[in-house]
């Protein structure tokens, strides 16, 4: 509810306003009416519009010098709360549009009495104009009322001398260094032909050309940050110059040769706020503990395969340990144009397996 350039100061001074004004408000109420009302300071603000929306107020204006006034606004609901306690609860509600002269005098007398009680806390210069107005919003409630209602004390800020809240609690970033947070760690990307995706098998190694063994990318909500890591020598894979089980690219059609982007990322991992702070400061982070986590291979956000992380030369790779059912079944079946059918809606954040048929062209292959 605070909306002004004085936000930080008001936040620090809130305790002072509560300790000075709240006892005075309660004392006036007990003396003028009866005991049994509860008062809660809810807001200290320079924005009046937010506080007074959808409420009707009885306003008392008290002149403090030739150019300024103090305003005390009691809402219609607050007056009903007071009258219910003082006169006994009944079905007839107080309406400001029908206020009698006696009722107006009683409310004005209470507001004047409240101002006189608060006045010793004001430092007023006779001919000075004050521009910034401070609004103290209170909620009043009694034991027999069903709800709380508000009243507002509006005074020039310059006539007050608030003290800032002093606290012995001081926190630094590193006080929470060991607190964990979930993040995504991206390892890199590569380009793969659709035909080769169909042929992925357990034991294959996929090398990610757009990666570096000493760098990862962290994603945490709206934060995307590249950072340096210490490579884990335990996962370095000897590079065989003679080659290995290469994909067979023979007899592929134009459609099978289309290249798609494949990404590699860890499943959700937990890192500490201390490690995040190190990443922000550009330090090299030791993340050996996450290297044992499963790595997912995805195309278009869909899971293709999963496996363990390896390092080949200075690039990340993944040794396949699991192939998604959709892509595995597609690999063993002839490619046919599926019959049109209605698709069931899928939640936006639900991860689905990769299906080669997602990339089939509409209509049959024309030869």
Protein Blocks (a to p, Z undefined) as FASTA:
>chain_A
ZZcfklmmmmmmmmmmmmmmmmmmmmmmmmmmcghiacddfbdcfbfklmmgoiacdddd
ddfbfkbccdddddfklmmmmmmmmnopafbdcdfklccfklmmmmmmmmmmmmmmmmmm
pccdfklccfbdcddddddddfkbcbdcdddddddfklpccdddddfbdcdfklmmmpcc
dddddfbdcdddfklmmmgcehiacddfbbcfkbccddehjaccdddddddfklpccddf
kbpadddfehiafklmpccddddddddddddfklmmmmmnopacdfklmmmpccdddeeh
iafbdcddddehjaccdddfbdcfklmmmmmpccddddddddddddfklccdddfklmpc
ehiddZZ
